[in-house]
Each structure stands twice: as C-alpha cells, then as structure tokens.
Amino acid sequence: MVKVQVSTNELVAGRYRLLEGVHHEEGREGWHGQDVESERPVTLTRSRLPAHLREEAELRTAVRITRESEALGLVCPGRVSVVIDVVEDKDFLWTVTARPEGVPLSALLGHGPVDYVRAARIGLGVLDVLGAAHQEGITHGDLSPGQVWVEERGGVTVAGFGLMGASASPRVTAPSYASPEQARGEGGGPATDLWALGAIMYEMVEGRPAIRDRGGLEATFRAVERLPIRAPLSAGPLSPAIQGLLRRDPVERVPESVVREALTRILKAELDEDSMPTETLPVFRDLDGPPARRVWGKVPLSRPVLLGGALAVTVVCFAGLTAAGGLSERGTSASGPASSPKVSATPSPTPSASPSSTVAQQAPSTSPSPTSSSSASASPSPSHTLTDDPPTGFFRYTAPQGFSVALPKGWKPVRTESSADGSYRVTLGASGDPRTLVVTYSTQLTSDPVAVWREVDTSLRGDSIAYERLGDIRAVTYQGYKGADMEWLSTNDAVRERTFGRGYLIGDHEGFSLRWTTPAADWDTAADRAALTTFLRTFKGGSQ
C-alpha cells in the first residue's frame, strides 16, 4: 500500500484524479475519478481506517481486500465492485474500483424515501449478494447506503467487501449501521450484515435512519446498543421483515432464506395485484396453501413467513405488528387519513350468545400505578347500555368499512389498511394527540377469543420494547358476543404507553378488536377513562 496525502486538486497515489463527489456519510466519502495511466473511469472510496487495519502489515491488508472482492466478483459477476487498488492515507483507507453503474443509494435517499415495493426490490438485490458472500464464508461487516449502487432499471451493485470481513473489531466507518454486537466490540458475522440490511431498508421507506449518527463513534455505538428503534410507519407489508432484521439479539434475527421469501412475496403480490386499487396494500400470500387462522389484525398465513432463530415472527399485511410499544403506529396523522376500499361484504353476526342491548363488560383496571397485580384484581364494572347518542365532546363517526363509533371531536382515520379477504385495520386519532384507537376486522379467527389474545401476547413479547402484560387475559361478553380483554404496557419513542384491547367474535371466524393506547401516566385521567368508556358503549361493527 502506498501512503499518500491528497486533496481534491491532487492525484491519489499519483495516479487517480478525483472528478466528482458522489456520496458522503459518517466515516466514508466517495468520488467518481479517473485512472490517469489507463484513462479509464474509476470510483474511489475513502473510509476511516479501522484500528485493526492500522496494526496489520500494509501489504497483507491490501492483498486480503483485493482477494475477497475478486472472489466475490467471480461468484456475483457485475454485482460486486471489485477492488483494483488499495491506498493508505494517514487514518483513512482508499479503495479503487471500476465505476459501478447507477448511483449510490445514499445519493438516492437524499431525495426522500422510496415506496416499500422499490425498497423490497433493492433489498432483495443486496440480499442476493450477501447470501452469495456468506456461502463463501465472507462477511461484509461494513454495509451502508454508500456501499450500495442502484441502477435506473433496478440492478444493484455492492461495494466495500474485504475492509472488515472477519475482523473481531467493531466497525468504525459508518457506525449508524453497525449492529449491536459490533457496537459492543464483539465482532460480526452474517447476522451483522442482516442487521445492516434491515437498517438500510428502514431508511429507504422512512426517509430517516433507524439510529441517527450522534456525532462521535462511542456516542453512536451507545445509541445502537441501547436506544429503542421506532417502528416504521411507511413500510407496509415490508415492516415485519425490517423489524425481524433489526432484532438486537443476533440469534433471534431472521435468517437470509426467510427474509428472501418475504421480499419475494411482496414483489409477487405487487405483480399479482396490479389491477387492485393502489390504496390496498398487497398481502403476503401462500398461493398454494389453504387459508389459516389469524389473530386480531393479522393476515392469514399457512406457515410463518419470518422465523428468527428459535423465535417465530408472524408476518402481517398491516404496517407494524401491533399498536403498542416498538410497533406503535404513532405519527401517522401527519400525512392525513388514508383511503381504503370499502369492504363489499359486511359481516353477518352469528353470535354465540343471544345479542342484547346490554353490554356486560369487564372494564380495565383503575390503579393509578399500572402493575400486574392491580390489573389482575380488576372487577367487572357495571353494565352499560349501547347507545347511538355521543356524549358531549364526541361525535358519531361512521367508517366506509361499515363500523361506527363515537370519537373525540377532531379525530379522524390516520391510517387505513385492508387485505384481499375483506379484513381491515383502521387507526383513529388526531394530530398532536398521543392517544389512538385501532379498530380491526378479521375474517379467519379461532373460536376462542382468549386464545387469540394469547397469540398476540406471544408476538408482543418478542417485538415490543419493554413489554409487560397487566394481569390475565379475561373472557368477557360484549354486546351479546363472546370476547376477551387484554391490557399491556410497552415503550414507544421513550414514552411508556398502556393499551387496553378488546376482541370479540361475531361468527365462527369473524370478529372485531378495539385497541385503546394512551400514555401510561394519563391512564387514569378523567378524559382518558371517559374516552374508553365511550368507545366501548358506542362501537358498532358491520351490520350489528
């Protein structure tokens, strides 16, 4: 390796002229350049030199980097930027490659987020390269948007192989995309690359990094290791894959094959459903398998689509897995209500008990300090009469899907999602109001509402931040139908939230759920208690 100092007016190593800056991110910069000896175009990337490379013999470092990139260039021709030269510059390392087609993803993201279908397509291209590298025993270990080049027609080239590889040191080039194990100094493997892929796809759909750079390596590493990641709001059916990749425990991170299947399903669904209205989100489907049961708000699957180590993650067609904790759908009101096609077939109630005008319900617990013991000891509240008359400060909202409920004035739908089988999910709220009500209608529920909530409980334990169920899941009768209640705590954007969920069946496999989420500190305020009571009194689903 040749040691050089360089400015934009000088030749790198006396040979490579810098022509145009093409990307910049923490720890890394890239330029289009020219090899003045051969006059061919090249791309030069200057990366912060990792400590372990400073201790290596210069020649050994250069040979390892070029050999790894060459080996992958043979396995993935045209998909890997093969390194043709390595140059050391004080605390930085220059890698010189043939100029890839397209533009760096970091430059593309400078124009704002991309839709989830394009993100899935780019992610699948990157995953193909990573999978081939892992088959060869090579870990990238340094993946970031600046290392991914995207062609106008969708092709993907990945650069940066060999810089970190099998190093036991944490990555120090672009720390915002480091995995938690790298941030702890534990080194990395294939699961490290999968975390980086999840972080890249998160940024593609959200327009912001999952973890922002904190202005210094150690501060950013602490954020990667400790800070909760807000659930993506614009990922659509890509959300479960992203969240499965961003599991802090590498053992629980979803494997490559399962991520590939999930991304492929999204792209297939997009092709299969070109004739559907654009407001309807594609769903992950098993075209050959029979429909399977779903839990409140989940899409039917004949098998799990995401499985991270020993922990299964059920894929859903809605943005986010739940309305709690790290999977909360806060912030959607900024974009206003989303339209959704009206479900043509309204559910016909076939109650397990004779419907009556009286709601026999068990209200959530009233302890000012929410704890498991306080919720477990909650006793049923007096029955309430179902009414069409909204109380003062509320108005009757009738959704195009067919349900109706009295909402606080100023509230409206802030997110609406549906699937091809007629199921849907509507999030209701108001800009600046931290509270939400989520109404879900599902068509393939089991016959036991308590069992349905148990499945939700299992998912929340794996996916929510600081999740804690309050008390037992309680069987109730609601509007004459068989139902169940569950309450839980979780953390979203550093705010401790409390959620009350009520689900009930209106037929053998059909049913609704209502989820009321509010800051836990406000749970026992008069306004929040009145809101929940009003929702339960006034909700009407479908043809009820």
C-alpha positions in Angstrom: 0.0 0.0 0.0 1.2 3.5 -0.9 1.0 6.1 1.8 -0.3 9.4 0.5 -1.9 12.7 1.4 -4.5 14.1 -1.0 -6.8 17.0 -1.7 -9.3 17.3 -4.4 -6.7 19.1 -6.5 -4.2 16.3 -6.3 -3.8 12.8 -7.6 -4.5 9.9 -5.2 -1.3 7.8 -5.1 -0.1 9.9 -8.0 -2.4 8.1 -10.3 -6.1 8.7 -9.6 -7.7 12.0 -10.3 -10.8 13.0 -8.3 -13.6 14.3 -10.5 -16.9 14.5 -8.7 -18.1 13.7 -5.2 -20.9 11.1 -5.3 -21.7 10.4 -1.7 -20.8 11.3 1.9 -21.7 9.6 5.1 -20.2 9.3 8.5 -16.8 7.7 8.1 -16.9 7.4 4.3 -16.8 9.5 1.2 -16.9 8.6 -2.5 -15.8 10.2 -5.7 -16.0 9.5 -9.4 -12.5 9.6 -10.7 -10.1 8.7 -13.5 -7.1 6.5 -13.7 -4.7 8.8 -15.5 -2.5 6.0 -16.6 -5.2 3.9 -18.4 -7.7 6.8 -18.7 -10.5 4.6 -17.6 -13.2 5.8 -15.2 -12.9 4.6 -11.6 -14.7 5.1 -8.3 -12.6 6.0 -5.2 -14.0 5.5 -1.7 -12.2 6.9 1.3 -13.1 5.1 4.6 -11.9 5.8 8.1 -9.1 3.3 8.7 -10.2 0.8 11.4 -7.8 0.3 14.3 -7.2 -3.4 13.5 -6.1 -2.5 9.9 -3.6 0.1 11.3 -2.0 -2.8 13.1 -1.8 -5.1 10.1 1.1 -5.1 7.6 0.1 -2.9 4.7 0.7 -5.4 2.0 -1.3 -8.1 3.8 -4.2 -5.7 4.2 -4.2 -4.8 0.5 -3.9 -8.4 -0.6 -6.8 -9.5 1.6 -9.1 -6.8 0.5 -8.5 -7.3 -3.2 -8.7 -11.1 -2.9 -12.1 -11.0 -1.1 -13.6 -8.6 -3.7 -12.2 -10.6 -6.6 -13.5 -13.9 -5.2 -17.0 -12.4 -4.9 -16.7 -10.8 -8.3 -16.4 -14.3 -9.7 -19.4 -15.6 -7.7 -21.6 -12.5 -8.5 -20.3 -11.1 -11.7 -21.4 -7.5 -12.2 -23.0 -7.4 -8.7 -19.8 -6.6 -6.7 -17.5 -3.7 -7.0 -14.1 -5.4 -7.4 -11.2 -3.6 -5.8 -8.4 -2.9 -8.2 -6.2 -0.8 -5.8 -5.8 0.0 -2.1 -4.2 3.2 -0.9 -3.5 4.3 2.7 -3.8 7.9 3.6 -2.9 8.6 7.3 -6.1 7.4 9.2 -8.0 6.7 6.1 -8.1 3.9 3.5 -8.8 4.4 -0.2 -10.3 1.6 -2.2 -10.4 2.0 -6.0 -12.9 0.1 -8.1 -14.2 0.1 -11.6 -17.0 2.6 -11.8 -20.3 0.8 -11.0 -23.5 1.5 -12.9 -26.1 3.7 -11.3 -25.8 5.9 -8.2 -25.1 5.3 -4.6 -28.2 4.6 -2.5 -27.1 7.3 -0.2 -27.5 9.8 -3.0 -30.9 8.4 -3.9 -32.1 8.8 -0.3 -31.1 12.4 -0.4 -34.2 12.9 -2.5 -36.5 11.4 0.1 -38.0 8.0 1.0 -38.9 5.3 -1.6 -42.0 3.2 -1.7 -41.9 -0.2 0.0 -42.0 -2.1 -3.3 -38.9 -0.5 -4.6 -37.3 -0.9 -1.2 -38.1 -4.6 -1.3 -36.6 -4.9 -4.8 -33.4 -3.1 -3.8 -33.2 -5.1 -0.5 -33.6 -8.4 -2.4 -30.7 -7.4 -4.7 -28.5 -6.7 -1.8 -29.6 -9.9 0.0 -28.6 -12.0 -3.1 -25.1 -10.6 -2.9 -24.8 -11.0 0.8 -26.1 -14.6 0.6 -23.5 -15.5 -2.0 -20.8 -13.9 0.1 -21.9 -15.8 3.2 -21.8 -19.0 1.2 -18.2 -18.3 0.5 -17.5 -17.7 4.2 -17.2 -13.9 3.6 -18.9 -11.3 5.8 -19.2 -7.7 4.5 -19.3 -6.2 8.0 -19.4 -2.6 6.7 -22.6 -2.3 4.8 -24.3 1.2 4.5 -26.2 3.1 1.8 -22.9 4.5 0.4 -21.8 0.9 -0.4 -24.9 0.0 -2.4 -25.2 1.3 -6.0 -28.6 1.3 -7.7 -29.2 1.3 -11.4 -32.1 3.0 -13.0 -33.6 -0.3 -14.1 -33.2 -1.8 -10.7 -29.9 -3.6 -10.7 -27.8 -3.5 -7.5 -24.0 -3.5 -7.0 -22.5 -3.9 -3.6 -19.1 -2.3 -2.7 -16.9 -2.5 0.3 -16.1 -6.2 0.7 -12.9 -7.0 2.4 -12.5 -3.9 4.5 -13.8 -5.5 7.7 -14.6 -9.1 6.8 -13.7 -11.5 9.6 -12.3 -8.7 11.9 -13.1 -9.1 15.6 -13.2 -5.3 16.0 -16.3 -3.2 15.8 -16.9 -1.4 12.6 -15.9 2.2 12.7 -16.7 3.5 9.2 -20.5 4.2 9.3 -21.5 3.5 13.0 -25.2 4.3 12.4 -25.5 1.0 10.5 -23.4 -1.1 13.0 -25.1 -4.0 14.6 -25.5 -4.1 18.4 -22.9 -6.8 18.7 -20.4 -4.7 16.7 -21.2 -1.7 18.9 -20.3 -3.9 21.9 -17.0 -4.8 20.3 -18.0 -8.4 19.7 -17.2 -8.5 16.0 -19.6 -9.7 13.4 -20.8 -12.5 11.2 -23.6 -13.0 8.6 -26.2 -11.7 11.2 -24.3 -8.4 11.3 -24.9 -8.0 7.6 -28.6 -8.7 8.0 -28.9 -6.0 10.7 -27.3 -3.5 8.3 -29.7 -4.6 5.5 -32.6 -4.0 7.9 -31.3 -0.6 8.8 -30.9 0.3 5.1 -34.4 -0.8 4.2 -35.7 1.1 7.2 -34.1 4.3 6.0 -35.4 3.7 2.4 -39.0 3.6 3.5 -38.9 6.1 6.4 -36.6 8.7 4.9 -34.5 8.7 8.1 -32.0 6.3 9.7 -33.1 3.8 12.3 -30.4 5.1 14.5 -29.1 8.7 13.8 -25.4 9.5 14.0 -24.6 11.0 17.4 -21.5 13.0 16.2 -19.0 10.5 17.6 -18.2 6.8 17.4 -18.8 5.9 21.0 -22.0 8.0 21.3 -23.4 6.4 18.2 -22.4 2.9 19.3 -24.2 3.5 22.6 -27.3 4.6 20.7 -27.1 1.4 18.5 -26.8 -0.8 21.5 -29.4 0.8 23.8 -31.9 3.1 22.1 -35.3 1.7 21.0 -36.0 1.8 17.3 -39.3 3.4 16.4 -41.5 1.0 14.3 -41.5 2.0 10.6 -44.7 3.8 9.6 -44.4 3.7 5.8 -43.1 0.1 5.3 -46.5 -1.5 4.6 -46.0 -5.3 4.3 -42.2 -4.8 4.4 -42.5 -3.8 8.1 -42.2 -7.3 9.6 -39.1 -8.1 7.6 -37.4 -4.9 8.6 -38.3 -5.4 12.3 -37.2 -9.0 12.2 -33.8 -7.9 10.8 -33.5 -5.3 13.5 -33.6 -7.7 16.4 -30.8 -6.8 18.9 -30.1 -10.4 19.6 -28.3 -11.9 16.5 -29.7 -15.3 17.4 -33.2 -14.0 17.0 -32.5 -12.1 13.8 -34.4 -13.6 10.8 -32.3 -15.7 8.5 -31.5 -14.9 4.9 -33.8 -17.5 3.4 -36.8 -16.3 5.3 -36.1 -12.6 4.5 -35.7 -13.6 0.8 -39.1 -15.4 0.9 -40.8 -12.4 2.5 -39.3 -9.9 0.0 -40.2 -12.1 -2.9 -43.8 -12.4 -1.8 -44.1 -8.6 -1.7 -42.9 -8.3 -5.3 -45.1 -11.2 -6.4 -48.1 -9.7 -4.7 -47.4 -6.4 -6.5 -47.4 -8.2 -9.8 -50.4 -10.2 -9.0 -52.4 -7.3 -7.8 -51.7 -4.6 -10.4 -55.4 -4.4 -11.1 -56.3 -3.7 -7.5 -56.8 -0.1 -6.2 -53.5 1.5 -5.2 -54.8 2.2 -1.7 -55.0 -1.5 -1.0 -51.7 -2.9 0.4 -50.5 -6.2 -1.1 -50.5 -9.1 1.3 -48.1 -11.9 1.8 -49.9 -14.9 0.4 -49.5 -18.6 0.2 -51.0 -19.2 -3.2 -50.9 -23.0 -3.0 -51.8 -23.4 0.7 -55.2 -23.3 2.4 -56.1 -20.3 4.4 -55.1 -20.3 8.0 -56.3 -18.7 11.2 -55.3 -15.2 12.1 -55.1 -13.2 15.3 -56.6 -9.8 15.8 -55.3 -7.8 12.9 -53.0 -10.3 11.3 -53.1 -11.6 7.7 -53.8 -15.3 7.2 -50.8 -17.5 6.5 -50.4 -21.2 6.1 -46.9 -21.1 7.7 -44.8 -18.4 9.5 -43.1 -16.2 6.9 -40.5 -14.8 9.3 -38.6 -17.0 11.7 -35.6 -15.6 13.6 -33.6 -18.4 15.3 -35.9 -20.1 17.7 -38.4 -17.1 17.8 -41.2 -17.1 15.2 -42.4 -13.8 13.9 -45.9 -13.9 12.2 -46.0 -11.7 9.1 -48.9 -9.2 8.9 -50.3 -7.2 6.0 -50.6 -4.1 8.1 -47.9 -1.6 8.8 -46.5 -2.8 12.1 -47.4 -5.9 14.1 -49.4 -4.2 16.9 -50.4 -0.8 18.1 -48.1 -0.9 21.1 -44.6 -0.4 22.1 -41.9 -0.5 19.5 -44.6 -1.4 16.9 -46.9 1.6 17.6 -48.3 3.4 14.7 -47.8 6.9 16.2 -47.2 9.8 13.9 -49.3 8.8 11.0 -51.6 11.7 11.4 -49.1 14.0 9.8 -50.0 12.6 6.4 -53.7 12.8 7.0 -56.2 10.0 6.5 -55.5 7.2 4.1 -58.3 6.0 1.9 -59.2 2.3 1.7 -61.7 0.5 -0.5 -65.0 -0.3 1.3 -65.4 -3.9 2.2 -68.2 -5.1 0.0 -69.4 -7.9 2.1 -70.4 -6.8 5.6 -70.0 -9.4 8.2 -73.3 -11.0 9.3 -73.4 -11.6 13.0 -73.9 -15.2 14.2 -73.4 -14.7 17.9 -72.5 -17.4 20.3 -75.0 -15.9 22.7 -78.2 -14.1 22.0 -77.4 -10.4 21.4 -79.0 -7.9 23.8 -79.0 -4.2 24.2 -77.0 -4.6 27.4 -73.2 -4.7 27.3 -71.9 -6.9 30.1 -68.2 -5.8 30.2 -65.2 -6.0 32.3 -63.5 -2.6 32.4 -59.8 -2.2 32.6 -58.2 -1.8 36.0 -58.2 1.6 37.7 -55.0 1.6 39.6 -53.1 4.9 39.2 -49.8 3.0 39.1 -50.3 0.2 36.5 -48.9 -3.1 37.7 -49.6 -6.7 37.0 -51.2 -7.2 40.4 -53.5 -4.2 40.1 -54.9 -5.4 36.8 -55.2 -8.9 37.8 -57.5 -7.9 40.6 -59.8 -5.8 38.5 -63.5 -6.5 38.9 -66.3 -6.1 36.4 -67.7 -2.6 36.1 -71.5 -2.0 35.9 -73.2 -2.9 32.6 -73.7 -0.2 30.1 -76.5 0.3 27.6 -75.4 0.5 24.0 -76.3 3.9 22.7 -76.2 5.9 19.4 -76.0 9.3 21.3 -72.4 10.5 21.6 -71.7 12.4 24.8 -70.5 16.0 24.9 -67.2 16.4 23.2 -67.7 13.4 20.9 -69.3 12.8 17.5 -70.6 9.7 15.8 -68.1 8.5 13.2 -69.3 6.0 10.5 -66.4 4.4 8.7 -66.7 3.4 5.0 -65.9 -0.1 6.0 -69.2 -0.3 7.9 -68.4 0.1 11.6 -69.2 3.2 13.6 -68.1 4.6 17.0 -68.3 7.9 18.9 -64.9 9.7 18.7 -63.5 12.8 20.4 -64.1 15.9 18.3 -61.2 16.5 15.9 -60.4 12.8 15.5 -60.3 11.0 12.1 -58.7 8.0 10.4 -54.9 8.4 10.3 -54.1 5.1 8.8 -56.3 2.6 6.9 -55.2 -0.8 5.7 -57.0 -3.7 4.1 -56.4 -7.2 2.7 -57.9 -9.1 -0.2 -60.1 -11.3 2.0 -62.1 -8.3 3.3 -60.1 -7.8 6.6 -59.1 -4.3 7.5 -57.5 -2.2 10.2 -58.2 1.5 10.9 -56.2 3.7 13.2 -58.1 6.6 14.6 -56.6 9.7 16.3 -55.7 13.4 15.9 -52.6 15.4 15.2 -50.9 16.2 18.4 -52.9 13.7 20.4 -50.7 10.9 21.7 -53.8 8.6 22.1 -55.1 6.2 19.4 -57.9 3.8 18.9 -57.3 0.9 16.4 -60.3 -1.0 15.0 -59.6 -4.3 13.3 -62.0 -6.6 11.5 -60.6 -10.1 10.8 -62.2 -13.0 8.9 -60.2 -16.0 10.0 -60.1 -16.0 13.8 -60.1 -19.1 16.0 -63.2 -19.8 18.0 -61.7 -18.8 21.4 -61.1 -15.1 21.9 -58.8 -15.8 24.9 -56.6 -18.0 22.7 -56.5 -15.2 20.1 -55.1 -12.7 22.6 -52.6 -15.3 23.8 -51.1 -15.3 20.3 -51.0 -11.5 20.4 -49.3 -11.7 23.8 -46.6 -14.0 22.4 -45.9 -11.7 19.4 -45.7 -8.6 21.7 -43.2 -10.3 24.0 -40.9 -10.8 21.0 -41.4 -7.5 19.2 -42.4 -4.7 21.7 -40.0 -2.6 23.7 -40.2 -3.2 27.5 -43.4 -5.2 27.1 -45.4 -6.2 30.2 -48.8 -7.7 30.2 -51.0 -6.5 33.0 -52.9 -9.3 34.7 -54.6 -12.2 33.0 -56.4 -12.3 29.7 -60.1 -12.1 30.7 -63.1 -13.7 28.9 -66.0 -11.2 28.6 -69.3 -11.0 26.9 -69.6 -7.9 24.7 -72.8 -6.9 23.0 -74.0 -10.4 23.5 -71.0 -11.9 21.8 -68.1 -14.0 23.1 -65.0 -11.9 23.7 -61.8 -11.3 25.7 -59.8 -8.4 27.1 -56.1 -7.9 27.5 -54.0 -5.0 28.8 -50.3 -4.3 28.5 -47.5 -1.8 28.9 -44.8 -1.0 26.3 -42.4 1.8 25.4 -42.6 3.9 22.2 -40.3 6.8 21.5 -39.2 6.8 25.1 -42.8 7.1 26.3 -44.4 4.4 28.5 -47.7 3.5 27.0 -50.6 1.5 28.2 -53.0 -0.4 25.9 -56.4 -2.0 26.5 -57.5 -4.4 23.9 -61.0 -6.0 23.5 -61.7 -8.6 20.8 -64.9 -10.4 20.2 -66.4 -12.8 17.7 -69.5 -12.1 15.6 -69.3 -15.5 13.8 -67.4 -18.7 13.7 -64.3 -17.0 12.3 -65.2 -13.3 12.1 -64.6 -10.7 14.7 -63.5 -7.2 15.7 -60.9 -5.9 18.1 -60.6 -2.4 19.6 -57.2 -1.3 21.0 -57.0 1.9 23.1 -53.5 3.2 23.6 -52.5 6.2 25.7 -49.5 7.4 27.7 -49.4 5.3 30.9 -49.2 8.4 33.0 -52.5 9.6 31.7 -54.3 6.3 32.0 -56.5 7.2 35.0 -57.3 10.8 33.9 -61.0 11.6 33.6 -60.7 12.3 29.9 -59.0 9.0 29.1 -61.4 7.0 31.2 -64.3 8.7 29.6 -62.9 8.1 26.1 -62.5 4.3 26.7 -66.0 4.0 28.2 -67.5 5.9 25.3 -65.7 3.7 22.7 -67.0 0.5 24.3 -70.5 1.9 24.7 -70.9 3.2 21.2 -69.0 0.8 18.9 -71.0 -0.9 16.3 -69.3 -3.4 13.9 -70.6 -4.1 10.4 -74.3 -5.0 10.4 -74.6 -5.0 14.2 
